[in-house]
Amino acid sequence: MRFVPDDRSPAIGDVDRNAAVQRVQDAFTGGYLTHEEMDQRLHQVLSARTRREIEVALSSLPAPDPGRSATISAAAGRIRRAGVWRVPRKLTVQSAFGRVTLDLSRAIFEQQDVDIELKLGTGSAKIRVPRNAVVEIDGLKTGWKDSQYRPPRQSSGTGPRIRIIGGVGFGRVRVRHARW
């Protein structure tokens, strides 16, 4: 005879596991965990099979900040953000087909360091950043055309640090600094 508990915790998938790993890593970089504690909790998370096991591994960690990440997505068509808008710590932009235009020149940055992850199939992306921003595109992979970025000649570098990562299948990514 097999015993089946009444309160079975639901199984978890890769999305839940990856989010838990990120939370443990954030707690380590925030100084809440030692290296050994991080290793132990990562082992717990990666070997977890139920939501309850994940919750045990994440117990006593600070709650995640809900405003730290956002996703903008479209299956087809244009994605456009311009004017005054809030840029979270991590912004993911997903589009299967279409153009992406992000104008960050007047945006309000919630954090000094910002990651923009592009997940584009076919189409181009134009990103305008503030004049004093520091931009890194080393983590950006393009399948068909090279990305275009030219740092400004005169910049104080005191603005936000924007790291553009991810990939574009068929298309080009152009990053420009605002003129003013």
C-alpha positions as CSV (number, residue, x, y, z in Angstrom):
1,M,0.0,0.0,0.0
2,R,1.3,3.4,-0.9
3,F,0.9,6.5,1.2
4,V,-0.1,9.7,-0.7
5,P,-0.1,12.9,1.4
6,D,-3.3,15.0,1.4
7,D,-1.5,18.4,0.9
8,R,0.7,17.6,-2.1
9,S,2.7,20.6,-3.2
10,P,2.4,21.4,-6.9
11,A,5.4,20.5,-9.1
12,I,7.6,23.2,-10.4
13,G,9.1,24.0,-13.8
14,D,12.1,25.7,-15.2
15,V,10.6,29.2,-14.9
16,D,10.0,28.7,-11.2
17,R,13.4,27.2,-10.6
18,N,15.2,30.0,-12.6
19,A,13.4,32.7,-10.6
20,A,14.4,31.0,-7.4
21,V,18.0,30.8,-8.5
22,Q,18.0,34.5,-9.4
23,R,16.5,35.4,-6.0
24,V,19.3,33.4,-4.2
25,Q,21.9,35.1,-6.3
26,D,20.4,38.5,-5.6
27,A,20.5,37.8,-1.9
28,F,24.2,36.8,-2.1
29,T,25.1,40.0,-4.0
30,G,23.1,42.0,-1.6
31,G,25.1,40.7,1.3
32,Y,22.3,38.6,2.9
33,L,24.1,35.2,2.4
34,T,27.6,34.0,2.7
35,H,29.2,32.0,-0.2
36,E,28.6,28.7,1.6
37,E,24.9,29.6,2.3
38,M,24.4,30.5,-1.3
39,D,25.9,27.2,-2.5
40,Q,23.7,25.3,-0.1
41,R,20.5,27.1,-1.2
42,L,21.3,26.9,-4.8
43,H,21.7,23.1,-4.4
44,Q,18.3,23.0,-2.6
45,V,16.7,25.0,-5.4
46,L,18.2,23.0,-8.3
47,S,17.3,19.7,-6.7
48,A,13.7,20.8,-5.7
49,R,10.8,19.1,-7.3
50,T,7.9,20.8,-5.5
51,R,6.9,24.4,-4.7
52,R,7.2,23.6,-1.0
53,E,10.9,22.6,-1.4
54,I,11.6,25.9,-3.2
55,E,9.9,27.9,-0.4
56,V,12.1,26.2,2.2
57,A,15.2,27.1,0.2
58,L,14.0,30.8,-0.1
59,S,12.8,31.1,3.5
60,S,14.4,34.1,5.4
61,L,15.5,35.8,2.2
62,P,14.3,39.3,1.5
63,A,11.1,39.5,-0.6
64,P,11.7,40.3,-4.2
65,D,11.1,43.8,-5.3
66,P,8.1,43.7,-7.7
67,G,9.2,46.9,-9.5
68,R,12.6,45.6,-10.5
69,S,11.7,43.9,-13.8
70,A,9.2,44.3,-16.6
71,T,8.5,42.7,-20.0
72,I,7.2,44.3,-23.1
73,S,6.1,41.9,-25.8
74,A,4.3,41.6,-29.1
75,A,3.9,38.7,-31.5
76,A,3.9,41.0,-34.5
77,G,3.8,44.7,-35.1
78,R,5.7,47.6,-33.5
79,I,6.8,48.1,-29.9
80,R,7.4,51.8,-29.1
81,R,8.3,53.5,-25.8
82,A,9.1,57.2,-25.8
83,G,8.6,60.3,-23.7
84,V,8.7,60.2,-19.9
85,W,8.4,56.6,-18.7
86,R,9.9,54.5,-15.9
87,V,12.7,52.1,-16.7
88,P,13.0,49.2,-14.3
89,R,16.2,47.5,-13.3
90,K,15.7,44.8,-15.9
91,L,13.6,45.3,-19.0
92,T,12.9,42.4,-21.4
93,V,11.6,43.2,-24.9
94,Q,10.2,40.3,-26.8
95,S,9.0,40.4,-30.4
96,A,8.7,37.7,-33.1
97,F,8.2,40.1,-36.0
98,G,8.3,43.8,-36.1
99,R,10.3,46.9,-35.1
100,V,11.2,48.0,-31.6
101,T,11.9,51.6,-30.7
102,L,13.0,52.5,-27.2
103,D,13.6,56.1,-26.5
104,L,15.3,56.4,-23.0
105,S,16.4,60.0,-23.4
106,R,13.6,61.3,-21.2
107,A,13.0,58.2,-19.2
108,I,13.1,57.9,-15.4
109,F,15.6,55.3,-14.3
110,E,14.7,53.4,-11.1
111,Q,18.2,52.1,-10.7
112,Q,21.7,53.3,-11.8
113,D,22.4,50.0,-13.5
114,V,19.8,48.8,-16.1
115,D,19.8,45.6,-18.1
116,I,17.8,45.6,-21.4
117,E,17.3,42.0,-22.7
118,L,16.3,41.8,-26.4
119,K,14.6,38.7,-27.6
120,L,13.8,39.5,-31.2
121,G,13.1,37.2,-34.0
122,T,12.8,39.3,-37.2
123,G,13.0,43.0,-37.2
124,S,15.1,45.9,-36.1
125,A,15.6,47.7,-32.8
126,K,16.4,51.4,-32.3
127,I,17.4,52.4,-28.8
128,R,18.1,56.1,-27.9
129,V,19.9,56.5,-24.5
130,P,20.6,59.6,-22.5
131,R,23.6,61.7,-23.5
132,N,25.5,60.9,-20.3
133,A,24.7,57.1,-20.3
134,V,27.3,54.4,-20.3
135,V,26.3,51.6,-22.7
136,E,27.6,48.1,-22.9
137,I,26.5,45.8,-25.8
138,D,29.0,43.0,-25.4
139,G,26.2,40.5,-24.4
140,L,24.2,41.2,-27.5
141,K,24.2,38.5,-30.2
142,T,22.9,39.2,-33.7
143,G,22.3,36.5,-36.3
144,W,22.2,38.4,-39.5
145,K,23.5,42.0,-39.2
146,D,25.9,43.6,-36.8
147,S,24.7,45.9,-34.1
148,Q,25.6,49.5,-34.4
149,Y,26.8,51.6,-31.5
150,R,29.1,54.6,-31.4
151,P,29.9,56.2,-28.0
152,P,29.6,59.9,-27.9
153,R,32.8,61.9,-28.1
154,Q,32.1,64.1,-25.1
155,S,30.2,62.4,-22.3
156,S,30.5,62.8,-18.6
157,G,29.6,59.1,-18.1
158,T,27.6,60.1,-15.0
159,G,24.3,58.8,-16.3
160,P,22.8,55.4,-16.0
161,R,24.8,52.3,-16.9
162,I,22.8,50.4,-19.6
163,R,23.7,46.9,-20.5
164,I,22.0,45.6,-23.6
165,I,22.0,41.7,-23.8
166,G,20.0,39.0,-25.6
167,G,19.7,38.3,-29.2
168,V,18.2,39.2,-32.6
169,G,17.7,36.6,-35.3
170,F,17.3,38.7,-38.5
171,G,17.6,42.4,-38.0
172,R,19.8,45.1,-36.7
173,V,20.2,46.9,-33.4
174,R,21.1,50.6,-33.4
175,V,22.0,52.4,-30.2
176,R,22.4,56.1,-30.3
177,H,22.9,58.8,-27.6
178,A,20.5,61.7,-27.4
179,R,22.0,64.9,-28.7
180,W,20.9,67.0,-25.8
